[in-house]
Amino acid sequence: MKTLKINPLKGGTKELLVPGDKSISHRAVMLGSIAKGETVVNNILLSADCLATIDCCRRLGINIKIHGTRLIIDGKGLFGLKQPQGTLDAGNSGTTIRLISGILAGQNYEVNITGDESVQKRPMGRIAKPLRLMGASIEGRMSGNEIFAPLTIFGGDLKAIAYELPVASAQVKSAVLLAGLFADGETSVIEKVRSRDHTERMLEHFGVVDSRYALRVTGRREFEGVEIDVPGDISSAAFFLVAGAIIKNAELRIMNVGVNPTRTGIIDVLHRMGARLEIENERLLSEEPRADIIVKSSELGAVRLDGEIIPRIIDEIPIIAVAATQAKGATEIRGARELRIKESDRIKTVASELRKFGASVEELDDGLRIEGPTRLKGARIDSHGDHRIAMAMAIAGLAAEGETVIENAECVETSFPGFDNILSSLAA
């Protein structure tokens, strides 16, 4: 069992890099595998989650070479994947199992895929329904009316559909669009609330679609490999954006961070809270915008978060809750029930662990209410096996009085290898 020991940070000016974007890295590996010829991915995130995607694609017959943070994928085209022996394992990655199921739905053979205990608790009916409408057979472990992994998928001979998302979900949208690459005709997705659009942008970069705004693909058209430059992950940067805002006399400059508008909810929230945050050196590469972000110690105020902002900050809510403990007034987060089916029940775990620091946190059915500002005191924290809980509480520890210990911290490797090294560099 790995533990992280965190001591208070005394401020200072630092420049840092965060690893490549996890969402983009997953998609680069999958699309590169079904493109024809070589795809090169620079600044790939080699976290446990992304390594699970790489392993699944290798077991489908794709040759993938890793050179540091550079990936070379020998794509086999839409119909070049081979039936794997044994069961594919998505590990802790819900993105892996849900997105690759769209690709597996297009194969004319049976594939079994599962994940760890956490993934096996996450509902898969949201992807099974549209993929079944397209003609794939998807079976799994049933509990009530919901289907869970392990899944058995038998696909091939898919038909195109127009599918309206019942809830905002980039994973469901992506699974349908990826399956649509193998379907006869044009597959389209209708979303009421815009979710992150990395799949659409990457489809545009590969030349599959003319516009990322189309939300539709024409199936059975081969496409060629490309070079992809992955920006730093804003979900990883979010922890240090909050650290810079809540720690006295701090100024942090985070370089080459993805600033995709569907992902910058954390920046919008921090601006609303009054954070001194600036964006510089904006540019577009591989259809993904990126920039350098500077954040300085700030006097924060409480905010109410609900409605359309929630899908844009769903991964960042644990660290936003930490910021709220240092904001004047009552911050309320509503409409975030999705958090209860993440790696942990994040509504429950955020509330329980922040209370250990002495924070005033009320657990709501679909969110949290946090009173601030609070003088945090170092605590012994349980990550509950959830990487975002571990990292959010580590940042709280930087702002707390006395030592904080994060137990079960090995889960951080699923999304942010080197997180503890950055913490050490800030303290140096």
C-alpha positions as CSV (number, residue, x, y, z in Angstrom):
1,M,0.0,0.0,0.0
2,K,1.4,3.4,-1.1
3,T,1.1,6.4,1.1
4,L,1.7,10.1,0.3
5,K,2.9,12.4,3.1
6,I,2.0,16.1,2.4
7,N,3.3,19.1,4.3
8,P,2.0,22.6,4.1
9,L,3.3,24.6,1.1
10,K,4.7,28.0,1.9
11,G,4.1,29.7,-1.4
12,G,6.6,30.6,-4.1
13,T,6.7,30.9,-7.9
14,K,7.0,27.7,-9.9
15,E,6.6,26.5,-13.5
16,L,5.4,23.0,-14.2
17,L,4.2,20.5,-16.8
18,V,1.4,18.0,-16.4
19,P,1.2,14.7,-18.3
20,G,-0.6,14.3,-21.6
21,D,-4.4,14.4,-21.7
22,K,-5.9,11.1,-20.7
23,S,-9.1,11.4,-22.8
24,I,-7.2,12.3,-25.9
25,S,-4.6,9.6,-25.3
26,H,-7.3,6.9,-25.2
27,R,-8.8,8.1,-28.4
28,A,-5.5,8.4,-30.2
29,V,-4.6,4.8,-29.5
30,M,-8.1,3.5,-30.6
31,L,-8.4,5.5,-33.8
32,G,-4.7,4.9,-34.6
33,S,-5.3,1.2,-34.4
34,I,-8.2,1.2,-36.9
35,A,-6.5,3.7,-39.3
36,K,-4.4,2.3,-42.2
37,G,-0.7,2.7,-41.7
38,E,1.4,4.5,-39.1
39,T,0.0,6.9,-36.5
40,V,2.5,8.7,-34.2
41,V,1.3,10.0,-30.9
42,N,3.5,12.6,-29.1
43,N,3.2,13.3,-25.3
44,I,1.1,10.2,-24.8
45,L,-0.1,9.6,-21.2
46,L,1.3,6.3,-20.0
47,S,-1.0,6.0,-17.0
48,A,-2.5,2.7,-15.9
49,D,-5.7,3.6,-17.7
50,C,-4.1,4.3,-21.0
51,L,-1.8,1.3,-20.7
52,A,-5.0,-0.8,-20.4
53,T,-6.2,0.7,-23.8
54,I,-2.8,0.0,-25.3
55,D,-2.9,-3.6,-24.0
56,C,-6.5,-4.2,-25.4
57,C,-5.5,-2.9,-28.9
58,R,-2.3,-5.0,-28.9
59,R,-4.4,-8.1,-28.1
60,L,-6.6,-7.2,-31.1
61,G,-3.5,-7.6,-33.2
62,I,-2.1,-4.1,-33.3
63,N,1.7,-3.5,-33.1
64,I,2.3,-0.5,-30.8
65,K,5.8,0.6,-29.9
66,I,6.5,2.9,-26.9
67,H,9.5,5.3,-27.0
68,G,9.3,7.4,-23.8
69,T,6.1,9.4,-24.2
70,R,6.1,8.8,-28.0
71,L,3.8,6.1,-29.4
72,I,4.1,4.5,-32.8
73,I,1.0,2.5,-33.9
74,D,0.9,0.3,-36.9
75,G,-2.8,0.6,-37.8
76,K,-4.6,-2.3,-39.6
77,G,-7.6,-0.4,-40.9
78,L,-11.2,-0.8,-40.0
79,F,-11.4,-4.5,-40.8
80,G,-7.9,-5.6,-39.7
81,L,-8.5,-6.3,-36.0
82,K,-8.0,-9.9,-35.0
83,Q,-10.2,-11.9,-32.5
84,P,-8.3,-11.9,-29.2
85,Q,-7.6,-15.0,-27.2
86,G,-9.1,-14.8,-23.7
87,T,-10.8,-11.8,-22.2
88,L,-9.8,-8.1,-22.8
89,D,-9.1,-6.3,-19.5
90,A,-9.9,-2.6,-19.2
91,G,-8.5,-2.4,-15.7
92,N,-9.8,0.6,-13.9
93,S,-10.7,2.5,-17.0
94,G,-14.4,3.2,-17.8
95,T,-13.3,5.1,-20.9
96,T,-11.5,2.1,-22.2
97,I,-14.4,-0.4,-21.8
98,R,-17.1,2.0,-23.0
99,L,-15.3,3.4,-26.1
100,I,-13.6,0.2,-27.3
101,S,-17.0,-1.5,-27.1
102,G,-18.1,0.7,-30.0
103,I,-15.2,-0.7,-32.0
104,L,-15.8,-4.3,-30.9
105,A,-19.4,-3.9,-32.0
106,G,-18.2,-3.6,-35.5
107,Q,-16.3,-6.9,-35.5
108,N,-17.8,-10.1,-36.8
109,Y,-16.6,-12.2,-34.0
110,E,-17.2,-12.6,-30.3
111,V,-15.1,-10.7,-27.8
112,N,-15.2,-10.8,-23.9
113,I,-14.2,-7.7,-22.1
114,T,-14.1,-6.8,-18.4
115,G,-12.4,-4.5,-15.9
116,D,-11.5,-4.3,-12.2
117,E,-14.0,-4.3,-9.3
118,S,-14.7,-0.6,-9.8
119,V,-15.4,-0.9,-13.5
120,Q,-17.6,-3.9,-12.9
121,K,-19.9,-1.7,-10.7
122,R,-20.4,0.9,-13.5
123,P,-23.5,0.7,-15.6
124,M,-23.0,-0.4,-19.2
125,G,-26.7,-0.2,-20.3
126,R,-26.0,3.4,-21.6
127,I,-23.7,2.0,-24.3
128,A,-25.4,-1.4,-24.7
129,K,-28.7,0.2,-25.8
130,P,-27.5,2.2,-28.8
131,L,-25.0,-0.6,-29.9
132,R,-27.8,-3.1,-29.8
133,L,-30.0,-0.8,-31.9
134,M,-27.2,-0.8,-34.4
135,G,-27.3,-4.7,-34.5
136,A,-24.6,-5.8,-32.1
137,S,-25.3,-8.5,-29.5
138,I,-24.1,-7.4,-26.0
139,E,-24.6,-9.5,-23.0
140,G,-23.4,-9.0,-19.4
141,R,-24.0,-9.5,-15.8
142,M,-27.5,-8.3,-15.0
143,S,-28.6,-6.6,-11.8
144,G,-32.2,-5.4,-11.9
145,N,-32.7,-3.7,-15.3
146,E,-29.0,-2.7,-15.6
147,I,-26.2,-4.5,-17.4
148,F,-22.6,-4.6,-16.0
149,A,-19.2,-6.0,-17.0
150,P,-18.0,-8.6,-17.8
151,L,-19.5,-8.1,-21.3
152,T,-19.7,-10.4,-24.2
153,I,-19.9,-8.6,-27.5
154,F,-20.7,-10.1,-30.9
155,G,-20.9,-7.5,-33.6
156,G,-20.5,-7.0,-37.4
157,D,-23.0,-6.1,-40.0
158,L,-24.0,-2.9,-38.2
159,K,-26.7,-0.5,-39.4
160,A,-26.5,3.2,-39.0
161,I,-28.8,5.0,-36.5
162,A,-29.6,8.5,-35.4
163,Y,-29.3,8.4,-31.6
164,E,-30.3,11.0,-29.1
165,L,-28.4,10.9,-25.9
166,P,-30.7,10.6,-22.9
167,V,-27.9,12.2,-20.7
168,A,-24.8,14.2,-21.6
169,S,-22.0,11.6,-22.0
170,A,-18.9,11.8,-24.1
171,Q,-18.3,8.1,-23.6
172,V,-21.7,7.1,-25.0
173,K,-21.4,9.6,-27.8
174,S,-18.0,8.3,-28.7
175,A,-19.0,4.6,-28.5
176,V,-21.8,5.3,-31.0
177,L,-19.6,7.3,-33.4
178,L,-16.9,4.7,-33.3
179,A,-19.4,1.9,-34.0
180,G,-20.7,4.1,-36.8
181,L,-17.3,3.8,-38.6
182,F,-18.3,0.2,-39.2
183,A,-22.0,0.7,-40.0
184,D,-23.7,0.8,-43.3
185,G,-24.8,4.4,-43.9
186,E,-24.5,7.6,-41.8
187,T,-24.6,7.4,-38.0
188,S,-25.5,10.5,-36.1
189,V,-25.7,11.5,-32.4
190,I,-27.9,14.2,-31.0
191,E,-27.0,15.7,-27.7
192,K,-29.1,18.2,-25.7
193,V,-26.1,19.3,-23.6
194,R,-22.7,19.5,-25.2
195,S,-20.2,17.1,-23.8
196,R,-16.4,16.9,-24.3
197,D,-15.7,16.7,-28.0
198,H,-12.3,15.0,-28.3
199,T,-13.6,12.2,-30.4
200,E,-15.1,14.6,-33.0
201,R,-11.9,16.7,-33.1
202,M,-9.8,13.6,-33.6
203,L,-12.1,12.2,-36.3
204,E,-11.6,15.6,-38.0
205,H,-7.8,15.3,-37.6
206,F,-7.9,11.8,-39.2
207,G,-10.0,13.2,-42.1
208,V,-13.0,11.1,-41.2
209,V,-15.3,14.0,-40.9
210,D,-15.2,17.6,-42.3
211,S,-16.3,19.3,-39.2
212,R,-16.1,18.4,-35.5
213,Y,-19.6,19.9,-35.1
214,A,-21.3,17.4,-37.4
215,L,-21.7,14.6,-34.8
216,R,-22.1,12.1,-37.6
217,V,-19.9,9.7,-39.5
218,T,-20.3,7.7,-42.7
219,G,-19.4,4.1,-42.1
220,R,-17.0,1.7,-43.9
221,R,-14.7,4.4,-45.2
222,E,-11.0,3.6,-44.5
223,F,-8.7,6.5,-43.3
224,E,-5.0,6.9,-43.0
225,G,-2.8,7.3,-39.9
226,V,-1.6,10.7,-38.8
227,E,0.6,12.4,-36.2
228,I,-1.0,13.6,-33.0
229,D,0.4,15.9,-30.4
230,V,-1.4,15.5,-27.1
231,P,-1.6,18.6,-24.8
232,G,-1.3,18.5,-21.1
233,D,-4.4,17.2,-19.3
234,I,-6.5,20.1,-17.9
235,S,-8.1,17.6,-15.4
236,S,-4.6,17.1,-14.0
237,A,-3.7,20.8,-14.2
238,A,-6.9,21.5,-12.2
239,F,-5.3,20.3,-9.0
240,F,-2.5,22.8,-9.3
241,L,-4.8,25.6,-10.5
242,V,-6.6,25.2,-7.2
243,A,-3.3,24.9,-5.3
244,G,-2.1,28.2,-6.8
245,A,-5.3,29.9,-5.9
246,I,-5.7,28.7,-2.2
247,I,-2.0,28.8,-1.0
248,K,-0.8,32.1,0.3
249,N,2.0,33.8,-1.7
250,A,1.9,31.3,-4.5
251,E,2.2,31.7,-8.3
252,L,2.1,28.7,-10.5
253,R,2.6,28.7,-14.3
254,I,1.3,25.4,-15.9
255,M,2.7,25.0,-19.5
256,N,1.0,23.5,-22.6
257,V,-2.3,22.7,-21.1
258,G,-5.3,21.6,-23.2
259,V,-7.9,24.4,-23.2
260,N,-10.6,22.6,-25.2
261,P,-13.8,24.7,-24.6
262,T,-15.7,21.5,-23.5
263,R,-13.1,20.9,-20.8
264,T,-12.4,24.4,-19.4
265,G,-15.3,24.4,-16.9
266,I,-12.7,24.4,-14.1
267,I,-11.3,27.7,-15.5
268,D,-14.8,29.2,-15.7
269,V,-15.5,28.1,-12.1
270,L,-12.3,29.5,-10.7
271,H,-12.9,32.8,-12.5
272,R,-16.4,32.9,-11.0
273,M,-14.9,32.3,-7.6
274,G,-12.5,35.3,-8.1
275,A,-9.3,33.5,-8.8
276,R,-6.4,35.5,-10.3
277,L,-6.0,33.3,-13.4
278,E,-4.6,34.2,-16.8
279,I,-4.3,32.3,-20.1
280,E,-1.3,33.0,-22.4
281,N,0.2,31.6,-25.6
282,E,-2.9,30.0,-27.0
283,R,-2.5,27.8,-30.1
284,L,-4.1,25.0,-32.0
285,L,-2.3,21.7,-32.8
286,S,-3.8,18.4,-33.9
287,E,-7.2,20.1,-33.8
288,E,-6.9,20.6,-30.0
289,P,-6.3,24.1,-28.5
290,R,-3.7,24.5,-25.8
291,A,-2.1,27.3,-23.7
292,D,-0.1,28.2,-20.7
293,I,-2.1,29.0,-17.5
294,I,-0.9,31.3,-14.7
295,V,-2.7,31.3,-11.3
296,K,-1.9,33.3,-8.3
297,S,-3.0,33.4,-4.6
298,S,-6.6,34.6,-4.5
299,E,-9.4,35.6,-2.3
300,L,-12.2,33.2,-3.4
301,G,-15.9,33.6,-3.1
302,A,-18.6,30.9,-3.0
303,V,-20.6,29.9,-6.1
304,R,-23.6,27.8,-7.0
305,L,-22.9,25.2,-9.7
306,D,-25.6,23.3,-11.6
307,G,-27.2,22.8,-15.0
308,E,-25.0,22.9,-18.1
309,I,-21.7,23.5,-16.3
310,I,-21.8,20.2,-14.5
311,P,-20.8,17.9,-17.5
312,R,-17.9,20.3,-18.2
313,I,-16.6,19.9,-14.6
314,I,-17.7,16.4,-13.6
315,D,-14.1,15.1,-13.2
316,E,-13.0,18.3,-11.4
317,I,-15.7,18.5,-8.7
318,P,-13.5,16.9,-6.0
319,I,-10.8,19.6,-6.4
320,I,-13.5,22.3,-6.8
321,A,-14.8,21.2,-3.4
322,V,-11.3,21.7,-2.0
323,A,-11.3,25.3,-3.4
324,A,-14.8,25.8,-1.9
325,T,-13.4,25.1,1.6
326,Q,-11.3,28.3,1.2
327,A,-14.1,30.4,-0.4
328,K,-16.1,32.9,1.6
329,G,-19.8,31.7,1.8
330,A,-21.7,28.6,0.9
331,T,-20.8,26.8,-2.3
332,E,-23.5,24.5,-3.6
333,I,-23.0,21.9,-6.3
334,R,-26.2,20.3,-7.7
335,G,-27.1,18.0,-10.6
336,A,-24.0,15.9,-10.2
337,R,-25.5,12.5,-9.3
338,E,-23.2,10.9,-11.9
339,L,-20.4,11.3,-9.3
340,R,-22.0,8.4,-7.3
341,I,-21.0,5.9,-10.0
342,K,-17.4,6.9,-10.6
343,E,-14.3,5.1,-9.2
344,S,-15.9,5.7,-5.8
345,D,-19.1,7.4,-4.8
346,R,-17.4,10.8,-5.1
347,I,-20.2,12.7,-3.4
348,K,-19.8,10.5,-0.3
349,T,-16.0,10.3,-0.3
350,V,-15.4,14.0,-0.9
351,A,-17.7,14.8,2.0
352,S,-16.2,12.2,4.4
353,E,-12.5,13.0,3.6
354,L,-12.8,16.8,3.7
355,R,-14.6,16.6,7.1
356,K,-11.4,15.0,8.4
357,F,-9.6,18.3,7.6
358,G,-12.2,20.1,9.7
359,A,-14.1,21.4,6.6
360,S,-17.9,22.1,6.8
361,V,-19.4,19.8,4.1
362,E,-23.0,18.6,3.7
363,E,-23.6,15.6,1.4
364,L,-26.6,16.1,-0.9
365,D,-28.4,13.5,-3.0
366,D,-27.0,15.0,-6.2
367,G,-24.1,17.1,-4.9
368,L,-22.4,19.0,-2.0
369,R,-22.8,22.1,0.1
370,I,-19.6,23.5,1.5
371,E,-19.2,26.4,3.9
372,G,-16.0,28.4,3.9
373,P,-13.4,29.6,4.5
374,T,-12.1,27.0,6.9
375,R,-8.7,26.6,8.4
376,L,-7.8,23.1,7.4
377,K,-5.8,20.8,9.7
378,G,-3.7,17.9,8.5
379,A,-5.4,14.6,8.5
380,R,-5.1,10.9,7.6
381,I,-7.0,10.4,4.4
382,D,-8.3,7.3,2.6
383,S,-8.4,7.5,-1.2
384,H,-11.1,4.8,-1.4
385,G,-9.1,3.6,-4.4
386,D,-10.1,6.8,-6.4
387,H,-7.3,8.7,-8.0
388,R,-9.1,12.0,-8.1
389,I,-10.0,11.8,-4.4
390,A,-6.4,11.0,-3.5
391,M,-5.1,14.0,-5.5
392,A,-7.7,16.5,-4.4
393,M,-7.0,15.6,-0.7
394,A,-3.3,16.0,-1.4
395,I,-3.9,19.6,-2.5
396,A,-6.0,20.2,0.6
397,G,-3.0,18.9,2.5
398,L,-0.8,21.6,0.9
399,A,-3.1,24.3,2.4
400,A,-3.6,22.6,5.8
401,E,-1.8,23.1,9.0
402,G,0.4,20.1,9.9
403,E,1.1,16.8,8.0
404,T,-1.4,15.0,5.9
405,V,-1.1,11.3,5.0
406,I,-3.0,9.9,1.9
407,E,-3.5,6.2,2.2
408,N,-4.0,3.8,-0.7
409,A,-2.3,6.4,-3.0
410,E,-1.2,3.9,-5.7
411,C,-4.5,4.7,-7.5
412,V,-3.0,8.0,-8.6
413,E,-1.0,6.1,-11.3
414,T,-4.3,5.4,-13.2
415,S,-4.3,9.0,-14.4
416,F,-1.3,11.0,-13.2
417,P,2.1,9.2,-13.0
418,G,4.6,11.6,-11.4
419,F,2.0,13.4,-9.3
420,D,4.1,13.0,-6.2
421,N,7.2,14.2,-8.0
422,I,5.5,17.5,-8.8
423,L,4.4,17.8,-5.2
424,S,8.0,17.4,-4.2
425,S,9.2,20.0,-6.7
426,L,6.7,22.5,-5.4
427,A,8.1,22.0,-1.9
428,A,11.7,22.3,-3.0
